[in-house]
C-alpha cells in the first residue's frame, strides 16, 4: 500500500490549518534577551509551563527498604503489603513472575519507589486488577500491568491498567510528582493509562509501552480500546519516548484544560484516532506541545485516519495554546496528517516544556523507542517481545482477548543491597539511589543526566 509521509510544523503551516499563527509568548517577550526574563514578564496563562516530575520517590528521611518475597495478592512479603506500609519506602523484589490481583492495587501513601528493575528475570507482571495511584512523590519502574477483562460490566467500566487521579476532595490525595519509567501497560478494558482530575500534576511517563488496550472485552459502552488519557485540569504532564501501539483511540488524547508536553513518542497502528483532543467547558488553559513524534498506520488503522485531530466541537479560548512541530506522520494515501477547526491558530512557540528530556530528531524516534520502551527492555518478557516484533514487522494488531500468562514462571533470587545504603556517594547521592540507577541500566533502561 502506498504511504504518505508528512512532517508537521507550527512555523511552516499545516494542511487544514489557517496559516496565520499567534505569538504564544506575548508581545512583550520580544523585547527581552533572556528566556527566563521573558517568562517572568508574562502572565501565568502566557508563561511557559513546566512538565514532568523531579521526585526522588521513596528516597526521603526515614526510608524503609521493603522486600517482596512472594507473588501472593496480599499478606506478609506481598507487594500489596509493601505498598500499604506507612512512611517513605523503596520496594525491591526477591521474586519474579505474575502477581494475580484479587482487587485493584492502590497507592495512597506518599514517598514510594517500586523498583521493578531489582527483580530477577522476567520481572513482575500484575494481572487481574489495576494499579491505581492517588499519592504524591511516586516512582514506578520496570513493572508490567495487564489486568484483562473483569467478571462483570461494572468491573469493566473503569478497568484501566494504570490510573493516576488526584482527589479534589482531599488534599492528602494530591497525585503530584509522579514518575512512570519503563512500565508496560495494556490489556485494559478502559484506558491502558489514565490521568484524571485537577489535583493531578507534575507527572512523567517515559520510555514505556502503552498498548493492546482491549477492543471488545465487556466494556458497558461496547467496543473500546483506549490508550492514554490526559484528563481535564491535569497539568505538567511529560509524555516522552513511549511506544503507543494497537489502541483504537487515545494515542494519546488530551482533554481541553489539560497541559502536556508530548515528544519523541512512536504511535503505531492506531485504529480510529492517533493523537487527538476532547473539548470541555469551564476549565483552565490548554497548553500542549506535540513535537518530534512519529505516527505510523498499521493493519488496524482506518482508511481515513487523521494523524492529529482537533474536533470542530473544540471551542478554542484565548488562553489555549497548542504547538505542533517536527512530527512525522506516515499514513495511508487517504489519510490526513492534521485536521483542525476553521480559523484555528497554532502557537509559534511551545507553551509547555520539559527540562529533563533531551529532545531527539524525529528520525531517531523509531529506533530509540524500540530499544528503550517498556519494562526491562534488555530482558523483555514474552508479551513485550511480541509487541516490539509486531511493530518491527508491521504485524501488530488491536486485540479483543489477551493471551495466557501461564508461560511466565515464578523465579526467586534474593536482592543483594549495597552496603550502607543510606550513606552518600562522592557526588552526594545516597548509595541506594546510585544502586537503583545501576539496576535500571542493567536491565536496559535509558541513561539520563541523573542516571548514567
Beta strands, then each sheet from edge to edge (+ up, - down):
strand 1: 3-9
strand 2: 49-50
strand 3: 64-68
strand 4: 89-93
strand 5: 95-100
strand 6: 105-107
strand 7: 112-115
strand 8: 124-127
strand 9: 131-133
strand 10: 138-141
strand 11: 143-146
strand 12: 162-165
strand 13: 175-181
strand 14: 184-186
strand 15: 191-196
strand 16: 200-206
strand 17: 209-211
strand 18: 226-230
strand 19: 235-240
strand 20: 243-245
strand 21: 249-255
strand 22: 259-263
strand 23: 266-268
strand 24: 275-278
strand 25: 287-291
strand 26: 294-296
strand 27: 306-309
strand 28: 321-332
strand 29: 336-339
strand 30: 352-353
strand 31: 411-412
sheet 1: 1+ 28- 25- 22- 19- 16- 13- 10- 7- 4- 3-
sheet 2: 1+ 28- 26- 23- 20- 17- 14- 11- 8- 5- 31+
sheet 3: 2+ 30+
sheet 4: 6+ 9+ 12+ 15+ 18+ 21+ 24+ 27+ 29+
end
